[in-house]
Amino acid sequence: MATVFNRSFEFIRIGQTTHDDEGTPIPGTVETRIVRGTVQPINGKDTIPDSIASRNTGSVKVYSSERLDFRAVDGSGRGFVRCGGFMYELMDELPYLNMGDISHWKYIACLVPPHMEPAELFVTDDDPGF
């Protein structure tokens, strides 16, 4: 499959938090991988289908050479893109027709301030989580 992207970014997917029999939260699994694509500034046309991004100055559009499975069928799970020292949360996948032999997907994402980055990203094997 051909792609027009010669750059890459880190894609992070966090599964839904569950609870054990005693009600203690169990963080969702964290999966990371490098994806070919690009993160670009957003313009007014891009925000029309997504009201979340319409007034957010930290919104960007993300083009990817592969589909980013950031949400499960039931709507659970979260997806993030890390690029250029910033983290963005994927908010919506926009319908985008593939151009002939060049396949790509387009997303709207919003900037995540450092103090609001998901706690699941900071848990290590040495950290018992309590």
C-alpha positions in Angstrom: 0.0 0.0 0.0 1.4 3.4 -1.0 1.6 6.2 1.5 2.5 9.9 1.2 3.8 10.2 4.7 7.5 10.2 5.4 7.1 11.1 9.1 6.0 9.2 12.1 4.5 9.7 15.5 3.8 7.6 18.6 0.3 6.2 18.9 -0.9 5.2 22.4 -4.1 3.3 23.1 -5.4 2.9 26.6 -8.1 0.3 27.3 -11.0 0.8 29.5 -10.5 0.7 33.3 -12.2 -2.2 34.9 -12.8 -3.2 38.6 -12.0 -6.3 40.6 -14.5 -8.1 42.9 -13.8 -5.7 45.7 -14.3 -2.6 43.5 -10.7 -1.7 43.1 -10.0 -0.1 39.8 -7.7 -2.0 37.4 -6.1 0.4 34.8 -6.7 -0.5 31.2 -3.8 -2.0 29.2 -1.5 0.5 27.5 -0.3 -0.2 23.9 2.1 1.9 22.0 3.5 1.8 18.5 5.1 4.0 16.0 2.8 5.0 13.1 3.6 6.7 9.8 1.7 9.9 9.4 1.6 13.6 10.2 0.1 16.0 12.7 -1.0 19.3 11.2 -2.6 22.5 12.3 -6.4 22.6 11.9 -8.5 25.0 9.9 -12.2 26.0 10.2 -13.4 23.4 7.6 -12.0 20.6 9.7 -14.0 21.5 12.8 -17.4 21.5 11.2 -18.1 17.8 11.7 -16.6 17.8 15.3 -18.1 20.3 17.8 -15.4 19.3 20.3 -12.7 20.9 18.2 -14.7 24.0 17.1 -13.5 26.2 19.9 -10.4 24.4 21.1 -7.2 26.2 20.2 -5.2 23.1 20.8 -6.9 21.1 18.1 -4.9 19.4 15.3 -5.6 17.0 12.4 -3.8 13.7 12.3 -3.3 11.8 9.1 -2.3 8.2 9.5 -1.2 5.5 7.1 -3.2 3.0 9.1 -6.4 3.0 11.0 -5.9 3.9 14.7 -8.2 1.7 16.8 -8.5 4.1 19.6 -12.0 3.2 20.7 -13.7 -0.2 21.1 -17.1 -0.9 19.6 -18.7 0.0 22.9 -17.0 3.4 22.9 -14.6 2.6 25.6 -10.8 3.2 25.4 -8.8 6.3 24.6 -6.2 7.0 22.0 -3.4 9.5 22.0 -0.7 10.7 19.6 2.7 12.0 20.9 4.5 14.2 18.4 6.9 17.1 18.7 7.0 16.9 22.5 3.2 17.3 22.8 0.4 14.8 23.5 -3.0 14.9 21.7 -6.1 12.9 22.5 -7.9 11.5 19.4 -11.5 12.8 19.5 -13.0 11.7 16.2 -12.2 9.8 13.0 -13.4 11.7 10.0 -14.9 10.1 7.0 -12.2 10.5 4.3 -12.1 8.8 0.9 -8.9 7.1 0.1 -7.2 8.4 -3.0 -6.7 5.6 -5.4 -3.7 3.5 -4.3 -2.9 5.9 -1.4 -4.7 4.8 1.8 -4.9 7.1 4.8 -7.2 8.0 7.7 -7.9 11.5 9.1 -8.6 12.3 12.8 -9.3 15.3 14.9 -7.3 15.5 18.1 -7.0 17.9 21.0 -3.9 19.0 23.0 -3.6 17.3 26.4 -1.8 19.6 28.9 1.0 17.9 30.7 -0.8 17.9 34.1 -3.7 16.1 32.5 -1.8 13.2 30.8 -3.4 9.9 31.7 -2.0 8.3 34.9 -1.8 4.9 33.2 1.2 6.2 31.2 3.2 6.7 34.4 2.8 3.3 36.0 6.0 1.2 36.0 6.6 -2.4 36.9 8.3 -1.2 40.1 5.1 0.8 41.1 2.6 -1.3 42.9 -0.1 1.2 42.1 -1.2 2.2 45.6 
